[in-house]
Amino acid sequence: MSEIIEQISFDNYIADFKKHLKHLFREEFDYNSMSLNRDLPKEFLAEIMSKKPLSVAVPILHGGRGIAVKECLSVLAAASYESLALSLMFGINIALFLEPLAKYGEYSVQERIFKDFMENNAMGGLMITEKAYGSDALNMKTAYQQVGESYHIKGQKHWQGLSGAADYWLVTARKFNANGELARDIDFFVTENGLSEQHIPMTTRYNNLGLYAIPYGINEIDVVVPEKQKLIAESTGIKLMLDMLHRSRLQFPGMGMGFIKRLLDESLQHCQNRIVGAAPLVQVDAVKFQLARIQAAYTICSGMCAFSVGHSGIENDLATMSIEANTLKALITDLMQESAQISLQLAGANGYRLDHIAGRAVVDSRPFQIFEGSNEMLYSQIAEAVLKLMRKAKETNLLTFMKGFNRSTLSADYFKDSLNFQVDGTLKQRDLVTLGRMIARVISFQMVLELPGFNQQLVEITRQHMHMDLMMYHGQLNSKNHIDPIMDYELDSNWVNFLG
């Protein structure tokens, strides 16, 4: 009975939150105009945060709603329907600060910080990326030494969302050993920006191409934090990082859900109302195809959200769930960018404006394909992981393996003609990326099939589009395009020299 009451309570909460956001973004304020400026006005953000959206990622013990994945994704989706930047702001707080703190933080630190979030709408972020290392986090140079009962952390980070704005940070660093070398493992520390000895300034602000609401820049770290503000890893810091990043990637569909649905709603409305000749734009066959592509993305995202609810709770160890996490992050962000491009194309000239939802969607969704691991890297990792499993099973036929793989037992048969080939264990990296794109689609379509009672017309639309994609990638693999670029390309290549 209490679960039913709690569910009704959240249903009421999320309905009210959506109504609140719609009023703020489209009635009280003009977000299309506001989005041309960097940062959200303080009074606007205060109005948003008055509904305590981050309470979904705070434990019940500390006054929150209890970190239920369904609630977290629902809040992300509600936000991204109005603003992808706002949803990312929430996503950074939920997946990259609050959930790791709840799982690995020391109790007294949790108690103080969660109280600040609930009572004062505090915000937090994560610092991993460094200029010289990017996705190569294991070689980061930010280092720490223990000094008495504290840790002295020094280094430089950049491209951290909410740079200069967050009240708390999770900072990653490697231990500086007595021999002068940095330890291989990585540790995480909570810092509090309001304290002078823990303050991390943003020394340079970047002019990011999109996501204007979120500040990014260079952060200089020279702080001292108490021992208790070091996260407590269950085994190694690297596994802690993988658990956290995989959980974050599994929650990307929450941000994608509202974003894609808004683009679909706007595009359907525009194509029904826009008259070309004597008929609505929606009657043009090529337009029907494009709208169906967005509907396929919406359907795939729905399956992903359901999968995430079942697997990404903080009670689960996700350190080894790389195939699934990389699949959800890479494919949904590709589909977000494709949906934005289609929406802009359908909107025509008006879409090519930064204060139009389609134009803003293109630049705001583009970095999602890069941060938290570039998609090409993630697709190649998916392929490598599957090939490793195939070698272990002594199987060389992709279809045979996928039919027996627990993430594709239902979906593999739908794509027999695209998957029925032998896989060479010595694939070039570009072919690993292509293979990873194929595997991600097969795995994701199974997530759709596992949604009982879901709209079967949407499932069929999605099947046909995934089949088309797989046929295309299969052809790409068969093309054997292994050409490399030439560095001295200007030699004998100026067209003017070849005119009579």
N, C-alpha and C positions, 0 to 999 in steps of 0.2 A: 504493500500500500504506500509506503514512504517513497518508493522508487517512482510510482505513478504520480504522486504529488510533486516530487522533484522535477519530473519530466514536464508536467503541466506548467510548473513554475518557470522552467527554462523556455518553454514554448511561448509563454507570455512575455518573458524577458526579451527574447530575440525578436519577436514581432514588434515590441515597443522600440527596441534599438534600431531596427530597420526604418521604422517610421520617423524616429528622431533624426537619423542620418539624412534621410530624404528631405526632411524639412530644412535642416541646416545647409545641405549642399545645393538644394534647388529652389528654396524659398527665402529663407532668412539671409543667406549669403549667395553671391554669384560665383560658384566655384570655377566656372569656365574662365572668368576674368582673373580670379584669385590665383589660378594655377599657373599664370604667367610669371608670378613672383616667387622667389625662393622662400622656403619656410612657411609654415601655417601660422596665421596671426594667433597670438596668445589667447585672445578671447574666443576664437573659433575652436582651437584645440581644447580649451577648458570646457566648452560646451559639449564637445564630443566625449571627453573623459568624465564628464559628470555622471554618465551612465555606468561607470566602472567596468568597461569592457575587458580590462586585463584581470578582473576577478576570476575569470574562467581558468586562469593558470595559477591561481593561488590556492594552496591546500585549505580544506575546510577548517582544520585546526587553527589556521591563521586568519580566518574570517572570509576566505574565498569560496568559490563554488566547487573546488575539488579536483581540478586538472582532468576533467573528462574530455577525451579527444574530440568527441562529437560536438561538444560545446565550443571548444577552441576553434575547430574548423568552421563552425557556423558563424562565429564572430568574425573570422578572417573573410569568409564569403560575403557577409553583410557589408563589411568595410570595402572590399574590392569591387562591389557593385557600384559604389559611388566614387571610389578613388583607390587605384592600385597602390599608390604611395602610402596612403593611410594603412592599408592592409599589410604592406611590408613593414611599416613601423610597428604594428601589432605583432607581426610574425617574428621580428627580431626580438622583441620583448619576451614573447611566449616561448619560442623554441630555442633561442640562443642565450636566454638569461634566466627566466623564471623556472622553467622545467629543469635545467641543470642544477640550479640552486636548490630546488625542492628535492632533487634526487641525491645530490652529492654535497650539499652545504652543511656546515655545522649548525646545530639547532639554534643557538643564541643569535647567530648571524641571520639565519632565516627569519627568526621572530622579529627582529628589528627592521629588516628590509621589507618583508612582506607587509608589515604594519605601515611603513612609509608608502608603499604602493597603494594600499587600500585607503589610507586616510589622506594622502597628499598627492596622489596620481603621479608618483615617481616613475621614472623610466630607466631601463637598463639595456646594455648591448654587449657585444662580444668583440674582442680584439685578437685576431689571429694573423691577418695578412700583413706581409712586409714587402717593401718595394722590390727587393732583389729575389724574392722567393715565391710570391704568389701562391699557387696551389701546392708548391713544394714546402708544406708547413713543417715537415720534419727537420728542415735545415734552417729554421728561423734563428735569428741571432739575439733576440731579446732574451736577456739572462737574469738570473736572480741568485742571491747569496743569502744565507741565513745569518742574521746579526742579532744575537741574543734571542729574544722571543718574538722577533719580527723577521720579515723578508724584505730585502732591498731589491727592487726590480728596475732594470734599466734597458731601454731600447727604443725602437721607433716602429709604429704601425701606420698603415694607411688604408683608405677605402673602407673605413668602419662606418656602417650606417648609424646615424645619430651622433656623429662626431661633434663634440662641443656642446651637445644638447642633453645627453644621457646623464642621469644622476649617479648611476652605478655601472661598473664594467666588469666583465669576466676577461681577465688578461692572461694570455698564454705566454709561458717563458720556459727556458731550459736551465737547469741547474748549472752554475759555474763551479766546476770541480777544482780541487786543490791543485791539480796538475795543469791548470790553465785551459782545459778543454771543456766544452759544453757536453752535458749528458745527452744521450740519445732520446730519452723520454721527455715528455712535455707535461708541465704542471699548469693548473688553473688557479687564479687568485681573484678574489672579489676586491674591487677598489671602490671607494666612496668619494666622488668628485667634490663634495662639499667640504671635505677636510683638506687642509693645505698640504699635509704630508702625503696625501693620496690623490691629489688633484692631477689630472692628465689634460694638459691644454691641447687644443687644436691650433697648430702653428701656421698651417696653410689650409685654406679652404679651396676645394676643387669646384670648377664650374661644370658639374655633372650635366650630361646631355638631356636627361629626363629626370623623373622622380624629384622634382623641384622641392617638394615638401620635406625632403630628408637631406640634412647636411652631411657631406662627405669631405674628408681632408686628410692631412698628415697629423699624427698625434705623437708627441714626444713624451716618453715615459721615464720618469725618475721618481719613483714612489717607494714608500715604506709602509707595509701592511702588517697587522698582527698575525700571528701563527694561525689563529682560528679562522682566518679569511682565506685559507687555502682549501680548495675543494678536496674531498676525501675520495680518492679513486678506489674502486673495488678491487682492481688489480694494477693495471698500468694507466698512466695518463693518456697514452695513445689510444687504448681501448675506450677510455672515457670520452675522448674526442670523437672517435668513430661512432659510439653510441649516440652522442649528442648530434653530430652532423647527419647521421642516418635518420634520426628522429625528425630533425628539421626538414630534410628532403622529403620524408613521407608526409609532411604537412603542407608542402607546396600546393597540392591540389585544392586546399582550402582557399588560398589566395587566387588560384586559377578559376575556382568555381564561380564566384560572383563576377569576376572580370569577364569571363567568356559569356556568361548569361546576359550581362548588360550589353555586350557587343551584339549578341544574337537578337536580343529584344529591340535594340536600336536599328539594326540592319533590317530585320523583318518589317518593322514599322515604316522605315524609309522606303523600302522596295515596294511596299503595298500602296504608299501614298504618292510616290514619284511616278508621274505619267510620262512615258516616252512614246511619241507618236499618239496613238489613241488607246494605249494599254499601259497598265502598271508595269513598273520595272521587274516585278516579281515573275511576270510571265515570260521573260527572256530566258531561254534554256541555259545559257552560260551563267546567269545569275542564280538560277535554281541550284546549279552545281555548287556554286560558291557558298550559298546559304546552307546547303547540306553539309559542306565541309565544317562549318562552324557548329552545326548540330552534332556532327560526329565528335568534335572536340568536347562539346558539352557532355556527351554521353560517356566518353572515355574518362573525363574528369569526375563524373558521378561515381563510376566504378572505383576509381582511385580513392575518392573520399571514403567510401564504404570500407575499402581494404585498410586504409590508414586507421580508421576507428577501431578495427579489430586487431591491429598489430602494433601501433606506435605509442601506447601508454607508457608512462615512466616506470611502471612495474616490469616492463620487458627489457631485456638486454638486446639492443639492436646492433651491437658492434660487428656481428657477422652477416647482417642482412644487407650486404652491398648490392646484390643484383636487384632486389626489390626497390631499395632506396634510390639507386641510380636511375632505374627505369622510371619511377614516378617523377623525379626531379627533371630529368632530361626531356622526356616526352611531353610532359604537361607544359613546360616552358616553351618548347618548340611550337606546340599547338596554340599557346597564348599569342606568340608572335605572329603565327600564320593567321589566326583569327583577326588580329588587329590589322594586318595588311589587307585582308579581304574586306573588312569593315571600312577601311579608308578608301579602297578602290570603289566600293559600292556607293559611298557617300559622294564621290566625284570631287570637284574642285574644293568644295567646302570642307571636305575631310582633311585637306592639306593645310590645316591651321592648328597651331599649338593650343588654341583655346576651343578646339572642337574635340569631342570625346575620342574620335577615331585617330586623329593626328597625335593627340596626347598618348593614346594607348600604344601606338607604334614605338614611340621613344621610351615610354615607361616600361614596357614589357621586354625590350631588347636586352637590358643587362641581366635579366633573369636567366638568359642562356649562358651567361658568363660566370656570375658569382656562385659561390659554394661549389665550385668545380665546373669548368667549361664543359658544355654538353659533348663535344667531341671526345674529350678525355673520359667522361662518364660512359659514353657508348662503347668505347674501346675496352673499358674495364668490365662492362657487362659481357662483351664477347669473350674476353680472356677468361673470366670466371666460368662461363658456360663451357668453353673449350676444355678448361681444366676438369670440369665434371665429366665431360664426354670422354676424355682420356682415362679418367679413373674408372668409368663404366665400360671402357674398351668399345666405344661406339663412335662411328665416323659419319653416320647419316643424321643430318640435322632433324628431319621430320621424326625419325624413330626416337631420337633422344627427347625431343620436345613433347611427344605423346606420352612419355614416361616421366617427365619432369613435373613435380607437383604444382608448379605455377602455370602450367600450360596443358594439362591433361584434357581439359574441356575444349580449349581453343585451337590446338594444333591442327586437328582434322579439318577445320574450316579453311585452312590455307595450304592444303597438301601440295598443290602444283607449284607453290613458291618455296616450300621448305624441303622438298624431296631432292636433296643433293648431298654429295659427300663434302665434308669440310677438311680442307688441307690445314694441317697444324702449323704451317709456316706462312700464314697470311701476313701481308704488309699491314701497317697500321691503318692506312686509309680503308682497307677492306675490313679490318676489325671494327672501325667506326660504322661502316655500312651494315655489317652483320649485327652489331649492337642495336642499330635502329630497327632492324627486322625483329630481333628477339624482344625488344621493348614493346613493340606493337602486339605481338602474340600474347605476351604476359598480360598486358593491359586489357586486351579484349576479353581475356578470361575473367578479369575483375568485373567487367560488364555482365558477362554470362552468370556470374555468381550473385547478381542482384535479382532476387525473386520478384516477379510481378512488374519489372521495369518495362516501360513503353516498348513494345516489340517492333514498332515502325522505326524508332530511333536505333534500336539494336541492329536492324537490318541495314539502315543507312550507314551505320558505323562499320558493320562487316564489309560492306562493299567498298568503302573508302580505305579501310585497312588492307583489304585484298589488293586494291589498286596500288597502294603504297608498297606493299610487299613485292608485287610483280615488278615495279619500277626498280626497287633496290636489288632484286634478284638479277635483273638485266644489268644493273650497274656492276655487280660482282662479276658477271660473265664477260663484261667488256674488257676486263684485264687492263685497265688504264693505269699503267705504272710509270707514266712519264714524269720526270722531274723538271723543275724550272732551271733555266740557264741564267747565270749571273751576268754574263756579258751579252745580254739580249740585244743591245743596240748595234752590235756588229752585223753589217749587211741587212739591216732591217728598216732603214729609213725609206719609206715609200716614194719620197720625192726623187730619190736617186734612180728609180726604175722607170721613170717616165721618158718617153721618146723626145 
